């Protein structure tokens, strides 16, 4: 895992609104979204993106997933990948197993104390080959509070 600074770009494609809870059961929408995408992009040679955006709150809320490719012009309906700092989790191997394992690494990483937290603005998967992908998680610096710093409230305001 490494940090990367990403410049804004847009992805065009089909989208669904879902939640992690919904995806754990048989009514998950993401597998059929990808099935539809690959059915219409059989010979895709440019990178493919899975974009997670419009987060309702955090990992417990709803979000939008878009399966697509980079938008070519501003007139196309698309979702914007926001500029910012992202943690990159590699996912090499047979897809989708490699992506599932990489998401497990994401959840494990953020379950531990870190100097940053997930931004919950835009996250994305980038598929650069049949067995080569990466998950980009938007991050921001963790805000210290008077409770977490161990300092009295007045000292924390300095």
URCORNOR-V82232 format. One record per residue. N is the residue number from 0. RES is the residue in one small letter. OMEGA is omega in radians with two decimals (NA if undefined). NEAR is the number of other ideal C-beta (glycine too) atoms within 8 Angstrom. Layout:
N&RES&OMEGA&NEAR  N&RES&OMEGA&NEAR
//
This chain:
0&x&3.11&7  1&x&3.07&5  2&x&3.07&8  3&x&3.02&9  4&x&-3.06&8  5&x&3.03&11  6&x&-3.11&5  7&x&2.97&8  8&x&-3.08&9  9&x&3.12&12  10&x&3.09&15  11&x&3.13&12  12&x&3.13&13  13&x&-3.09&9  14&x&3.00&10  15&x&3.06&9  16&x&-3.06&8  17&x&3.07&12  18&x&3.09&10  19&x&3.13&7  20&x&3.14&7  21&x&-3.10&10  22&x&3.13&10  23&x&-3.12&6  24&x&-3.11&7  25&x&-3.12&3  26&x&-3.14&5  27&x&-3.09&10  28&x&-3.02&12  29&x&3.12&10  30&x&-3.14&7  31&x&3.06&7  32&x&3.13&13  33&x&3.09&11  34&x&3.10&8  35&x&-3.13&10  36&x&-3.08&13  37&x&3.09&9  38&x&-3.11&7  39&x&3.14&6  40&x&-3.02&9  41&x&-3.07&6  42&x&-3.11&4  43&x&-3.13&8  44&x&3.10&3  45&x&-3.13&6  46&x&3.13&8  47&x&-3.09&12  48&x&2.93&16  49&x&-3.03&11  50&x&3.10&16  51&x&-3.03&10  52&x&3.10&12  53&x&3.13&6  54&x&3.07&11  55&x&-3.12&7  56&x&-3.10&6  57&x&-3.11&7  58&x&-3.12&6  59&x&-3.10&7  60&x&3.10&9  61&x&3.11&8  62&x&3.11&12  63&x&3.07&13  64&x&3.10&13  65&x&3.04&13  66&x&-3.08&13  67&x&-3.14&13  68&x&3.13&12  69&x&3.08&10  70&x&-3.10&11  71&x&3.14&5  72&x&-3.04&5  73&x&-3.11&5  74&x&-3.13&3  75&x&3.04&9  76&x&-3.03&3  77&x&3.04&10  78&x&-3.07&14  79&x&2.96&9  80&x&-3.08&12  81&x&3.01&8  82&x&3.08&6  83&x&3.13&11  84&x&-3.11&11  85&x&2.93&13  86&x&-3.08&13  87&x&3.12&11  88&x&-3.12&13  89&x&3.12&8  90&x&-3.11&13  91&x&-3.11&7  92&x&-3.10&8  93&x&3.11&6  94&x&0.22&11  95&x&-3.08&7  96&x&-3.13&8  97&x&3.11&13  98&x&3.12&12  99&x&3.11&8  100&x&3.12&10  101&x&3.08&14  102&x&3.06&9  103&x&3.10&8  104&x&3.09&10  105&x&-3.11&11  106&x&3.13&9  107&x&-3.12&8  108&x&-3.08&11  109&x&3.04&10  110&x&3.09&5  111&x&3.11&6  112&x&-3.13&2  113&x&3.08&8  114&x&3.14&4  115&x&3.13&9  116&x&3.07&8  117&x&-3.13&10  118&x&-3.08&8  119&x&3.03&7  120&x&2.97&8  121&x&3.01&11  122&x&3.11&11  123&x&3.00&12  124&x&3.08&12  125&x&3.13&10  126&x&-3.08&11  127&x&3.12&7  128&x&-3.08&6  129&x&3.14&4  130&x&-3.11&8  131&x&-3.13&7  132&x&3.07&15  133&x&3.06&11  134&x&3.12&14  135&x&-3.12&14  136&x&3.11&11  137&x&-3.11&14  138&x&3.01&12  139&x&3.14&9  140&x&3.10&5  141&x&3.11&8  142&x&3.08&4  143&x&3.04&6  144&x&-3.13&7  145&x&3.13&10  146&x&-3.06&4  147&x&-3.12&6  148&x&-3.12&8  149&x&3.13&3  150&x&3.04&7  151&x&-3.04&6  152&x&-3.12&7  153&x&3.13&6  154&x&-3.13&8  155&x&-3.13&11  156&x&-3.11&6  157&x&NA&4
//
